[in-house]
Amino acid sequence: MAGELKKEIAQRTGLEPEKQRVLFRGKEKEDKEHLHSAGVKDNSKVLVLENPASKEKKMQEMTGSKKKGEEMTASKEMKESEEMSKALAAVAGVRKEVDKLSERVAALEVTVNSGTKVADKEFDVSAELLMRELLKLDGVEAEGEAKLQRKAEVRRVQNFHETLDKLKARNSNPFSNSSNAVSVTTNWETFDSGTGSFTSPPPKSYPTNVTQDWEQFD
């Protein structure tokens, strides 16, 4: 029967029986039709075609799968673009706050360099504010350009932390830096008489004449 032939063809080609069309002498044979009754003998040529409906369905499935894949790719790219924009915006927000804190650090540096004593609390508060921004950066998930910008901003915050540490140390011990130490020298004025010199002038000798002139009384 044609149905049995389709099963055998399916085993060899992988094409399912219901998707096959068996033709002999130009006529399609039904599954229950006996081939020998139609004149099929050994070495007879039988034409096997894929069912057009099945082929069209397969094409639709392939097209649909391709379209779905393209939609998924587009959706993924859109999601990545949104995540990138979100990460860039987050880094930009931190950069804005760090710009404000940089002015604070610069003001502290000017004050310390002028020799004015600054309360340690000022350094601690600035360091705490910088640490908050550093934590924000740590929470930003970024790739590509956003990742590079985040890395640069992290390094910038770390540099300000290092500057604060140095300023706090100088503020606590202003003479610890030899370049800012004040050297005091004393110049003694010398007068002709020798006053002001650590070496006293030699004593002068004066001649002494002793006379005995007794006064007489009555």
C-alpha positions in Angstrom: 0.0 0.0 0.0 1.1 3.6 -0.6 0.9 4.2 3.2 3.5 1.6 3.9 5.8 3.0 1.2 5.5 6.5 2.8 6.6 5.0 6.2 9.6 3.5 4.6 10.5 6.7 2.8 10.1 8.6 6.1 12.7 6.4 7.8 15.2 7.1 5.0 14.5 10.8 4.4 13.0 12.1 7.7 10.0 13.5 5.8 6.9 12.5 7.7 4.3 10.3 5.9 1.5 12.9 6.1 3.7 15.4 4.4 4.4 13.1 1.4 2.7 12.7 -2.0 3.3 9.4 -3.8 2.7 9.6 -7.6 2.9 6.7 -10.1 2.5 7.5 -13.8 1.4 11.0 -12.9 -1.4 10.0 -10.6 -1.3 10.5 -6.8 -1.8 7.3 -4.8 -3.8 7.3 -1.6 -2.4 5.7 1.6 -4.8 2.7 1.5 -4.4 2.1 -2.2 -2.5 -1.1 -3.2 0.4 -0.2 -5.5 0.5 -3.5 -7.2 -3.1 -3.0 -8.3 -2.0 0.3 -9.9 0.7 -1.6 -11.9 3.7 -0.9 -9.6 6.3 -3.7 -9.9 9.9 -4.2 -8.9 12.1 -1.5 -10.3 9.1 0.7 -11.1 9.8 4.4 -10.7 7.6 6.1 -8.1 7.7 9.9 -7.6 7.6 11.2 -4.0 6.9 14.9 -3.5 6.5 17.0 -0.3 2.9 18.0 0.2 2.5 21.7 -0.9 0.3 22.5 2.1 2.9 21.0 4.4 5.7 22.9 2.6 3.8 26.1 2.9 3.2 25.5 6.6 6.9 24.8 7.0 7.8 28.0 5.2 5.4 30.0 7.4 6.9 28.4 10.5 10.4 29.3 9.2 9.3 32.9 8.4 7.6 33.2 11.7 10.6 31.9 13.5 12.8 34.3 11.7 10.5 37.2 12.4 10.3 36.2 16.0 14.1 36.0 16.2 14.4 39.5 14.6 11.8 40.8 17.1 13.7 39.3 19.9 16.9 40.7 18.7 15.4 44.2 18.3 13.8 43.9 21.7 17.2 42.9 23.2 18.9 45.8 21.5 16.2 48.2 22.7 16.6 46.9 26.3 20.4 47.2 26.1 20.0 50.8 24.8 17.6 51.6 27.6 20.0 50.1 30.2 22.9 52.1 28.7 20.9 55.3 28.8 19.9 54.6 32.4 23.5 53.9 33.4 24.8 57.0 31.7 22.2 59.1 33.4 23.1 57.6 36.8 26.8 58.4 36.3 26.0 61.9 35.1 24.0 62.5 38.3 26.9 61.4 40.4 29.3 63.6 38.4 27.1 66.6 39.1 27.3 66.0 42.9 31.0 65.3 42.8 31.5 68.6 41.0 29.9 70.4 43.9 32.0 68.4 46.4 35.2 69.3 44.4 34.5 73.0 45.2 34.3 72.1 48.9 37.6 70.3 48.7 39.2 73.2 46.9 38.0 75.6 49.5 39.4 73.5 52.3 42.8 73.3 50.5 42.9 77.1 50.2 42.2 77.5 53.9 44.8 75.0 55.0 47.4 76.4 52.7 46.8 79.9 54.2 47.7 78.5 57.6 44.2 78.7 59.1 43.1 75.9 61.4 40.1 73.9 60.2 37.9 71.7 62.4 38.4 68.0 61.7 34.7 67.6 61.3 34.9 69.5 58.0 37.2 66.9 56.5 35.1 64.0 57.9 31.9 65.4 56.5 33.4 65.9 53.0 34.8 62.4 53.1 31.4 61.0 54.0 29.7 62.8 51.2 32.2 61.5 48.7 31.8 58.0 50.0 28.0 58.2 49.4 28.7 59.1 45.7 31.2 56.2 45.5 28.5 53.8 46.7 26.1 55.1 44.1 28.6 54.4 41.4 29.2 50.9 42.8 25.4 50.2 42.3 25.4 51.3 38.6 25.3 48.3 36.2 27.0 49.5 33.1 28.6 48.2 29.9 30.5 49.9 27.1 30.7 53.7 27.2 28.8 53.9 30.5 31.2 51.5 32.1 34.2 53.6 31.0 32.5 56.8 32.4 31.7 55.1 35.7 35.4 53.9 36.1 36.7 57.4 35.4 34.3 58.9 38.0 35.3 56.3 40.6 38.9 57.3 40.1 38.0 61.0 40.4 36.2 60.4 43.8 39.2 58.4 45.0 41.6 61.2 44.2 39.5 63.7 46.2 39.6 61.3 49.1 43.4 61.2 48.9 43.5 65.0 48.8 41.3 65.2 51.9 43.5 62.8 53.8 46.6 64.9 53.0 44.9 68.1 53.9 43.7 66.7 57.2 47.2 65.6 58.1 48.7 69.0 57.3 45.9 70.7 59.2 46.7 68.6 62.3 50.4 69.2 62.1 51.1 72.3 60.0 54.9 72.1 60.4 55.1 68.4 59.3 55.7 69.6 55.8 59.2 71.0 55.6 58.4 73.0 52.5 55.9 75.1 54.6 58.1 75.4 57.7 59.1 78.9 58.8 62.8 79.6 59.4 63.5 82.4 61.9 66.9 84.0 62.1 68.1 86.8 64.4 70.4 89.5 63.2 72.2 91.4 66.0 73.1 95.0 65.3 76.7 95.9 66.2 77.6 99.3 67.5 81.1 100.9 67.6 81.3 100.6 71.4 81.0 96.8 71.0 77.5 96.7 72.6 75.5 93.8 71.2 78.5 91.5 70.7 78.6 88.3 72.7 82.3 89.0 73.5 82.8 91.8 76.0 85.5 94.4 75.2 88.8 94.0 77.0 89.2 96.1 80.2 91.2 99.3 80.0 94.0 100.0 82.5 94.2 103.4 84.1 97.5 104.6 85.9 97.1 105.2 89.6 99.2 107.8 91.5 99.1 107.6 95.2 100.2 110.7 97.2 100.3 111.3 100.9 99.2 114.8 101.6 98.4 115.0 105.3 96.4 117.9 106.5 97.7 119.5 109.7 95.4 120.8 112.4 96.3 123.1 115.2 
